[in-house]
């Protein structure tokens, strides 16, 4: 009887491994990976990303709901442009003899060019088309559920003392974690060092488009 159970267990493990390999892999993008699709000139890593997302002449991926929100914050930043003065007060503490004081210098910063209104509106339309499944680039949404929020909270509490990441990345990890619990073969696309470390701890598969696969 015990021998029969062992055979059954081995068969089930083999079946699950085959099933996992043959399941369609879904790639979920974090904010920086999503933004890579719109950067001009295109970053070198874009070709690595597109090689994973391409299917039948199109680009397909999943998008955590919080990422689809955050990308508008990124676009808004470029629409507003940088500081008009290009000057910022130095926040560093410096030594003056034996005393420590705040630096009184002002340093120059490169101003970020303001995104033209026509380009901005075009980007908004492109984002809408992508998330509505129109055109050659299509995404499906991963909802920010109460289960994902709870998972993200636990991840933040467990790892924030070891890795430098915030609530946004914790929620992204929590959403992917819940999707994997549902049995979905999902891979998070990110180049963030801390987020990758958290994913390794939670056995969440990661693809970094900035790293060459050996």
KOLNUTI-324493 format. One record per residue (C-alpha): residue number from 1; x, y, z. Coordinates in Angstrom, 2 decimals, m for minus. Each point is the difference from the previous one (the first is absolute). Example, Ala and Ser with C-alpha at 12.3 -4.5 7.8 and 13.67 -1.06 7.14 Angstrom:
KOLNUTI-324493
nr / x / y / z
1 / 12.30 / m4.50 / 7.80
2 / 1.37 / 3.44 / m0.66
***
This chain:
KOLNUTI-324493
nr / x / y / z
1 / 0.00 / 0.00 / 0.00
2 / 2.80 / 2.40 / 0.94
3 / 1.84 / m0.81 / m3.24
4 / m3.17 / 0.72 / m1.97
5 / m0.45 / 3.35 / 1.71
6 / 3.61 / 0.93 / m0.76
7 / m0.53 / m0.81 / m3.68
8 / m3.16 / 2.11 / m0.06
9 / 1.81 / 2.88 / 1.71
10 / 2.86 / m0.17 / m2.48
11 / m2.44 / m0.05 / m2.90
12 / m1.86 / 3.04 / 1.32
13 / 3.25 / 1.94 / 0.52
14 / 1.10 / m0.84 / m3.55
15 / m3.40 / 1.06 / m1.38
16 / 0.09 / 3.31 / 1.87
17 / 3.50 / 0.77 / m1.30
18 / m1.07 / m0.73 / m3.60
19 / m3.16 / 2.05 / 0.48
20 / 1.97 / 2.95 / 1.37
21 / 2.38 / m0.03 / m2.97
22 / m2.76 / m0.26 / m2.60
23 / m2.23 / 2.66 / 1.53
24 / 0.06 / 3.30 / m1.83
25 / 2.33 / 2.34 / 1.85
26 / m1.49 / 3.39 / 0.78
27 / 2.35 / 2.95 / 0.48
28 / m1.14 / 2.75 / 2.37
29 / 1.78 / 3.35 / m0.32
30 / 1.03 / 2.31 / 2.81
31 / m0.13 / 3.77 / m0.60
32 / 3.54 / 0.38 / m1.34
33 / m0.41 / m2.96 / m2.35
34 / m3.31 / 1.39 / m1.26
35 / 1.54 / 3.43 / m0.55
36 / 2.76 / m1.62 / m2.05
37 / m2.51 / m0.62 / m2.79
38 / m0.42 / 3.76 / m0.49
39 / 3.56 / 1.28 / 0.43
40 / 1.67 / 1.69 / m2.95
41 / 2.69 / m0.72 / m0.91
42 / m0.82 / m3.58 / 0.88
43 / 2.17 / m1.50 / 2.76
44 / 2.21 / m2.95 / m0.87
45 / m1.99 / m2.24 / 2.37
46 / m3.20 / 0.54 / m2.02
47 / 0.95 / m2.71 / m2.51
48 / 0.41 / m2.49 / 2.89
49 / m3.41 / 0.99 / 1.33
50 / m1.75 / m0.22 / m3.35
51 / 1.48 / m3.46 / m0.61
52 / m1.97 / m1.22 / 3.01
53 / m3.22 / 1.89 / m0.73
54 / m0.26 / m0.60 / m3.75
55 / m2.59 / m2.46 / m1.24
56 / m1.53 / m0.28 / m3.49
57 / 1.24 / 3.42 / m1.02
58 / m1.29 / 1.79 / 3.10
59 / 1.19 / 0.96 / 3.48
60 / m1.96 / m1.57 / 2.86
61 / 0.47 / 0.35 / 3.76
62 / m1.80 / 0.41 / 3.31
63 / m0.06 / 3.20 / 1.97
64 / m0.53 / 0.30 / 3.76
65 / m2.78 / 2.53 / 0.57
66 / 2.24 / 2.16 / 2.17
67 / 2.58 / 0.18 / m2.83
68 / m2.64 / 1.23 / m2.45
69 / m0.66 / 2.79 / 2.51
70 / 3.66 / 0.78 / 0.70
71 / 0.89 / 0.42 / m3.69
72 / m2.25 / 3.08 / m0.07
73 / 2.09 / 1.48 / 2.82
74 / 3.11 / m0.56 / m2.13
75 / m1.62 / 1.60 / m3.05
76 / m1.24 / 2.92 / 2.07
77 / 3.53 / 0.64 / 1.25
78 / 1.29 / 0.30 / m3.55
79 / m2.97 / 2.14 / m1.02
80 / 0.77 / 2.45 / 2.83
81 / 3.67 / 0.08 / m0.94
82 / 2.91 / 0.81 / 2.28
83 / 0.80 / 2.95 / 2.20
84 / 0.02 / 3.26 / m1.95
85 / 2.95 / 1.31 / 1.98
86 / 2.16 / m3.13 / m0.19
87 / 1.26 / 0.82 / 3.51
88 / m0.37 / m1.96 / 3.23
89 / 1.22 / 0.54 / 3.53
90 / 2.57 / m2.54 / 1.09
91 / m1.53 / m2.19 / 2.76
92 / 3.29 / m1.56 / 1.17
93 / 1.56 / 0.37 / 3.40
94 / 3.60 / 1.21 / m0.06
95 / 2.84 / 0.41 / 2.46
96 / 1.12 / 3.51 / 0.90
97 / 3.04 / m0.51 / 2.17
98 / m1.38 / m2.29 / 2.72
99 / m3.65 / 0.96 / m0.45
100 / m2.62 / m1.51 / m2.30
101 / m2.33 / 2.30 / m1.92
102 / m2.30 / 0.02 / m3.03
103 / 1.73 / 0.95 / m3.25
104 / m0.91 / 3.52 / m1.09
105 / 0.85 / m0.53 / m3.68
106 / m2.41 / m0.15 / m2.92
107 / 0.69 / m2.53 / m2.72
108 / m1.07 / m0.08 / m3.65
109 / m2.32 / m2.72 / m1.27
110 / m0.81 / m0.99 / m3.55
111 / m3.54 / 1.07 / m0.78
112 / m2.38 / m2.65 / m1.29
113 / m1.60 / 1.14 / m3.27
114 / m3.75 / 0.42 / 0.19
115 / m1.98 / m2.55 / m2.00
116 / m1.97 / 1.72 / m2.74
117 / m3.78 / m0.08 / 0.39
118 / m0.52 / m1.81 / m3.31
119 / 2.48 / m2.70 / 0.97
120 / m1.51 / m0.26 / 3.49
121 / m3.52 / m0.48 / m1.37
122 / 1.32 / m2.55 / m2.48
123 / 1.60 / m1.94 / 2.84
124 / m3.24 / 0.04 / 1.97
125 / m1.86 / m1.42 / m3.00
126 / 2.66 / m2.67 / m0.48
127 / m0.28 / m1.05 / 3.65
128 / m3.77 / m0.21 / m0.32
129 / 0.24 / m2.10 / m3.17
130 / 2.52 / m2.37 / 1.60
131 / m2.14 / m0.58 / 3.08
132 / m3.17 / m0.37 / m2.11
133 / 1.68 / m2.56 / m2.25
134 / 0.04 / 2.16 / m3.14
135 / 2.98 / m0.09 / m2.37
136 / 3.15 / m2.12 / m0.11
137 / 0.86 / 0.54 / 3.68
138 / m2.52 / m1.52 / 2.39
139 / m0.13 / m0.44 / 3.74
140 / m2.26 / m1.76 / 2.45
141 / m0.56 / 1.43 / 3.47
142 / 0.95 / m1.64 / 3.27
143 / m2.46 / 1.38 / 2.57
144 / 1.09 / 1.52 / 3.29
145 / m2.16 / m2.19 / 2.23
146 / m0.24 / m0.04 / 3.77
147 / 1.97 / m3.28 / m0.05
148 / 2.80 / 1.65 / m2.00
149 / 0.07 / 2.96 / 2.40
150 / 0.27 / m2.35 / 2.97
151 / 2.76 / m1.98 / m1.72
152 / 1.86 / 3.22 / m0.82
153 / m0.30 / 1.17 / 3.60
154 / 1.46 / m3.26 / 1.29
155 / 2.85 / 0.20 / m2.52
156 / 0.79 / 3.58 / 1.04
157 / 0.01 / m0.88 / 3.69
158 / 2.14 / m3.09 / m0.55
159 / 2.69 / 1.46 / m2.26
160 / 0.13 / 3.81 / 0.38
161 / 2.75 / m0.31 / 2.62
162 / 2.16 / m1.97 / m2.45
163 / m0.72 / 1.57 / m3.40
164 / m0.57 / 3.57 / m1.13
165 / m3.51 / m0.04 / m1.47
166 / m3.25 / 1.82 / 0.71
167 / m3.73 / m0.61 / 0.07
168 / m0.41 / 0.26 / m3.79
169 / 2.47 / m2.81 / m0.72
170 / m1.42 / m2.02 / 2.89
171 / m3.46 / 0.20 / m1.56
172 / 1.37 / m1.02 / m3.40
173 / 1.67 / m3.03 / 1.61
174 / m3.18 / m0.77 / 1.92
175 / m2.10 / 0.03 / m3.17
176 / 2.38 / m2.36 / m1.79
177 / 0.14 / m2.23 / 3.08
178 / m3.79 / m0.36 / 0.02
179 / m0.08 / m0.72 / m3.74
180 / 2.48 / m2.82 / 0.48
181 / m2.10 / m1.41 / 2.84
182 / m2.85 / m0.20 / m2.52
183 / 2.20 / m2.25 / m2.13
184 / 0.94 / 2.58 / m2.62
185 / 3.48 / m0.41 / m1.51
186 / 0.90 / 3.66 / 0.37
187 / 3.40 / 1.69 / m0.11
188 / 0.68 / 3.50 / 1.32
189 / 2.09 / 2.19 / m2.32
190 / 2.19 / 2.33 / 2.04
191 / 3.56 / 1.26 / 0.23
192 / m0.40 / 1.32 / 3.53
193 / 2.65 / m1.63 / 2.18
194 / m2.01 / 0.01 / 3.23
195 / m3.22 / m1.16 / m1.62
196 / 1.87 / m2.87 / m1.64
197 / 1.43 / m0.98 / 3.38
198 / m3.48 / m0.03 / 1.55
199 / m1.31 / m2.11 / m2.86
200 / 2.79 / m2.54 / 0.48
201 / m0.97 / m0.32 / 3.66
202 / m3.64 / m0.60 / m0.97
203 / 0.78 / m2.35 / m2.92
204 / m1.44 / 2.46 / m2.50
205 / 1.54 / m0.44 / m3.45
206 / 1.72 / 3.13 / m1.35
207 / 1.28 / 1.08 / m3.40
208 / 2.45 / 2.90 / m0.14
209 / 0.20 / 1.44 / m3.55
210 / 3.27 / 1.72 / 0.88
211 / 1.68 / m3.34 / 0.67
212 / 1.14 / m2.27 / m2.80
213 / m1.26 / m3.54 / 0.39
214 / 2.70 / m2.62 / m0.10
***
